[in-house]
Amino acid sequence: MGSLKLFNDSIRNENTQKYLNDVLGEKKQSFVNNMVALVSNNVKLQECEPTTLLFAGLKATALDLPLDNNLGYAYVIPYKDNKQGITLAQFQIGKNGFIQLAMRSGQIILLNVSDVREGEIISENRLTGEINFEWKNADERIDLNIIGYVAFMRLKNGFEKSLYMTVKQIEAHGKRYSKTYTFGTWKDDFNAMAEKTVIKRLLSKYAPLSVEMQEAIKSDLSVITDKGNQYIDNVEPETNEKVAEMFKSIIEPETIEFDKEQPTE
């Protein structure tokens, strides 16, 4: 079982300090201070294996996503591995983190997500996948049940795409792919996880992915060690091959960077 002392001893270890200095340079001390503060303020994180905490922090730093729960960019989540009898630190990217990375790419000029309330879907074309919405005003919709979530993306070249999932589809997705569905972030903040799910699926299916975004999608929901990413949750393989073909006619080939397999949470 870990402890704050164990983490502090680990991060201040001579070899760790040398490694962090090689990787971070002048940013090392700021990183150390931020990680010590993060772990000090969370008893559950103190139970995690120190190396998994450090690598999760390094991944957040590499993606330039602050580990501040109030900002919603990225998180370090403790996960109890009952088989090994240890607690690991899982790296998770939040909804705002994916939006931030998408906007940085320069190809995506608008990315948004919204819940959908009863009566706001007017029609659905199953052949084209297009859904027509008629949004209620704020006072009307506040008392209406949420029936789904929709994410929308507009590219610099004018291409637009949306992705809608019902609450039942999102619940089924969470139960299938997240081992912590009944007691983790899904339970604590379903709305945030639902919004993240539709955004991540929209990006991984239809967006021209920058190298940074590819790395983010690969790292999300993983325990990161010196051996690479080890996924706690199941991952859903996606292929962007057909989408890449579609984009060839509207985007210069050198701007397209797709991975053939992406985990989509």
Secondary structure as UniProt FT lines:
FT   HELIX           4..11
FT   HELIX           14..24
FT   HELIX           25..27
FT   HELIX           28..40
FT   HELIX           43..46
FT   HELIX           50..62
FT   TURN            63..64
FT   TURN            69..72
FT   STRAND          74..81
FT   TURN            82..85
FT   STRAND          86..93
FT   HELIX           95..104
FT   STRAND          108..117
FT   TURN            118..119
FT   STRAND          121..124
FT   TURN            126..128
FT   STRAND          131..133
FT   HELIX           138..141
FT   TURN            142..143
FT   STRAND          146..155
FT   TURN            156..157
FT   STRAND          160..166
FT   HELIX           167..177
FT   TURN            179..183
FT   HELIX           185..188
FT   HELIX           190..206
FT   HELIX           211..219
FT   TURN            220..221
FT   STRAND          222..225
FT   TURN            226..227
FT   STRAND          228..231
FT   STRAND          237..238
FT   HELIX           241..247
FT   TURN            248..250
FT   HELIX           253..255
FT   STRAND          262..263
//
